[in-house]
Amino acid sequence: MKYNNHPYRPFQPNKLNTVEMHCTQEEFLNILSGVHRQGIINVIHYLVDQTPFFTCPNAVAGDHHHKWEGGLAQHCLGVYKYMLEVGKELIDSGKLSPESIAIVGLLHDISKANKYEKLPSGQWIHRRKPLHWDGDGRRSIKLLDMLGLELTLEEREAILCHMHDEIGKGTGKHSLLHTLVRRCDRMDAGRNGR
């Protein structure tokens, strides 16, 4: 697989306007609505009705990517698009399903949806953690389980370890889906997120 020189290049702002956030939300929800999996409606309702997922940043401090309003949804959509592009041959050959790519790409950072809150001044800050799960991947899996989304073992591994090599340490044994999301997460963060 070749992972360089891919044409997907989303806008590269350090802030999204209201129209761009709305377009991101609409595209994101259209893709997620096409997933036919038990629990997906609960996930959609959670994102739309219970979180600032489509307006919050991906991060609020440090040297992190997508630190602007709307950055979290923009990043997750970007990872999904890179996964489709980079994994095209795997999808075409039937080795990866488009549904798994949608679930993992769009929802790998779902736990960040309630991680931040917006102050009246417009500044986003970290909320106190209501639950003490370790890592964004673990929190995302727990949250998706609580929402009743049916995940395959491969999807669980990919979301759990999209940033770290927690499974198969030192063995190099990972699913194609895990390898794809991990690389595409880095691609989107590096090319578009700073």
C-alpha positions as CSV (number, residue, x, y, z in Angstrom):
1,M,0.0,0.0,0.0
2,K,1.2,3.5,-0.8
3,Y,0.3,6.2,1.7
4,N,1.8,9.3,0.1
5,N,0.7,11.8,-2.5
6,H,-3.1,11.4,-2.0
7,P,-5.3,14.1,-3.5
8,Y,-7.7,14.5,-0.6
9,R,-7.0,17.9,0.8
10,P,-9.7,19.5,2.9
11,F,-9.8,23.2,3.7
12,Q,-6.9,24.1,6.1
13,P,-8.2,26.9,8.3
14,N,-7.4,27.6,11.9
15,K,-11.1,28.3,12.4
16,L,-14.3,27.1,10.6
17,N,-17.2,29.3,9.9
18,T,-20.8,28.3,10.7
19,V,-21.5,27.3,7.1
20,E,-18.4,25.0,7.0
21,M,-19.4,23.4,10.3
22,H,-22.9,22.8,9.1
23,C,-21.6,21.3,5.8
24,T,-19.2,19.0,7.8
25,Q,-22.1,17.9,10.1
26,E,-24.4,17.2,7.1
27,E,-21.8,15.2,5.3
28,F,-20.8,13.3,8.5
29,L,-24.4,12.4,9.4
30,N,-25.3,11.4,5.8
31,I,-22.4,8.9,5.9
32,L,-23.2,7.6,9.4
33,S,-26.9,7.3,8.5
34,G,-25.9,4.8,5.8
35,V,-24.4,2.4,8.3
36,H,-26.8,-0.4,9.0
37,R,-25.7,-1.6,12.4
38,Q,-27.6,-2.1,15.7
39,G,-27.2,1.0,17.8
40,I,-26.2,3.5,15.1
41,I,-29.3,5.6,15.7
42,N,-28.3,6.0,19.4
43,V,-24.9,7.2,18.3
44,I,-26.4,9.7,15.9
45,H,-28.8,11.0,18.6
46,Y,-25.9,11.2,21.1
47,L,-23.8,13.3,18.7
48,V,-26.6,15.6,17.7
49,D,-28.6,16.0,20.9
50,Q,-26.2,15.5,23.8
51,T,-22.8,16.8,22.7
52,P,-21.1,19.7,20.9
53,F,-19.4,17.2,18.6
54,F,-19.9,19.3,15.5
55,T,-18.7,22.6,17.0
56,C,-16.0,21.6,19.5
57,P,-12.3,21.5,18.8
58,N,-10.3,18.3,18.6
59,A,-7.9,19.7,21.3
60,V,-7.6,22.8,23.4
61,A,-4.0,23.0,24.4
62,G,-0.5,21.9,23.5
63,D,0.8,21.0,20.1
64,H,-2.3,19.2,18.9
65,H,-4.1,19.2,15.6
66,H,-7.6,20.7,14.7
67,K,-7.7,23.0,17.8
68,W,-10.4,25.2,16.3
69,E,-14.2,25.2,16.6
70,G,-15.6,22.4,14.5
71,G,-12.1,20.7,14.4
72,L,-13.2,17.4,16.0
73,A,-15.9,16.6,13.4
74,Q,-13.6,18.0,10.6
75,H,-10.8,15.7,11.7
76,C,-13.0,12.5,12.0
77,L,-14.4,13.2,8.6
78,G,-10.9,13.7,7.2
79,V,-9.7,10.4,8.7
80,Y,-12.7,8.7,7.1
81,K,-11.9,10.2,3.7
82,Y,-8.3,9.3,3.9
83,M,-9.3,5.7,4.8
84,L,-11.5,5.4,1.8
85,E,-8.8,6.7,-0.5
86,V,-5.8,4.8,0.9
87,G,-7.8,1.7,1.5
88,K,-9.5,1.7,-1.9
89,E,-7.8,-1.5,-3.1
90,L,-8.7,-3.3,0.1
91,I,-12.3,-2.2,-0.2
92,D,-12.5,-3.2,-3.8
93,S,-11.0,-6.6,-3.1
94,G,-13.5,-7.2,-0.2
95,K,-10.8,-7.2,2.5
96,L,-12.3,-4.2,4.2
97,S,-15.9,-3.1,4.3
98,P,-17.0,0.4,3.7
99,E,-19.2,0.2,6.8
100,S,-16.3,-0.7,9.0
101,I,-14.3,2.2,7.5
102,A,-17.2,4.6,8.2
103,I,-17.6,3.4,11.8
104,V,-13.9,3.5,12.6
105,G,-13.0,6.6,10.7
106,L,-15.9,8.7,11.9
107,L,-16.1,7.5,15.4
108,H,-12.5,6.8,16.5
109,D,-12.5,10.0,18.6
110,I,-16.2,10.1,19.7
111,S,-15.1,10.3,23.3
112,K,-13.8,13.8,22.8
113,A,-17.3,15.0,22.1
114,N,-17.9,15.9,25.7
115,K,-14.3,16.4,26.7
116,Y,-14.5,20.1,26.3
117,E,-16.9,22.9,27.1
118,K,-17.2,26.4,25.8
119,L,-17.0,29.3,28.2
120,P,-19.2,32.5,27.7
121,S,-16.0,34.2,26.5
122,G,-15.9,31.7,23.6
123,Q,-12.8,29.9,24.9
124,W,-12.9,26.1,24.9
125,I,-11.6,24.3,28.0
126,H,-11.2,20.7,29.3
127,R,-14.2,19.5,31.4
128,R,-13.6,17.5,34.5
129,K,-13.6,13.9,33.5
130,P,-16.9,12.3,34.7
131,L,-15.6,8.8,34.0
132,H,-12.1,7.7,34.6
133,W,-11.3,5.6,31.5
134,D,-7.8,5.7,30.2
135,G,-7.1,7.1,26.7
136,D,-9.4,8.4,24.0
137,G,-9.6,4.9,22.3
138,R,-10.7,3.2,25.5
139,R,-13.2,5.9,26.3
140,S,-14.6,5.7,22.7
141,I,-15.1,2.0,22.9
142,K,-16.8,2.3,26.3
143,L,-19.0,5.0,25.0
144,L,-20.0,3.1,21.9
145,D,-20.8,0.1,24.0
146,M,-23.0,2.2,26.3
147,L,-24.8,3.5,23.2
148,G,-25.4,0.0,22.1
149,L,-23.4,0.1,18.8
150,E,-22.5,-3.4,17.6
151,L,-18.8,-3.5,16.8
152,T,-16.7,-6.2,15.3
153,L,-13.5,-7.3,17.1
154,E,-11.5,-5.7,14.2
155,E,-13.4,-2.4,14.7
156,R,-12.8,-2.5,18.4
157,E,-9.0,-3.0,17.9
158,A,-8.8,-0.2,15.4
159,I,-10.6,2.3,17.6
160,L,-8.8,1.2,20.8
161,C,-5.4,1.4,19.3
162,H,-5.7,4.2,16.7
163,M,-3.0,6.2,18.5
164,H,-1.0,3.5,20.3
165,D,0.2,0.0,19.8
166,E,-1.7,-1.6,22.7
167,I,-2.6,-4.9,21.0
168,G,0.1,-7.1,19.6
169,K,3.0,-5.1,21.2
170,G,6.2,-6.1,19.6
171,T,4.6,-8.7,17.4
172,G,3.6,-6.4,14.5
173,K,0.3,-8.3,14.3
174,H,-2.6,-5.9,13.7
175,S,-5.6,-6.0,11.5
176,L,-5.7,-4.1,8.2
177,L,-8.4,-1.8,9.6
178,H,-6.1,-0.9,12.6
179,T,-3.2,-0.2,10.4
180,L,-5.3,1.9,8.0
181,V,-6.9,4.1,10.7
182,R,-3.7,4.6,12.5
183,R,-1.9,5.8,9.3
184,C,-4.9,7.9,8.2
185,D,-5.2,9.5,11.6
186,R,-1.6,10.7,11.4
187,M,-2.0,11.8,7.8
188,D,-5.0,14.0,8.6
189,A,-3.4,15.4,11.7
190,G,-0.1,16.1,9.9
191,R,-1.4,17.5,6.6
192,N,-4.4,19.4,7.7
193,G,-4.5,20.0,11.4
194,R,-1.9,22.5,12.5
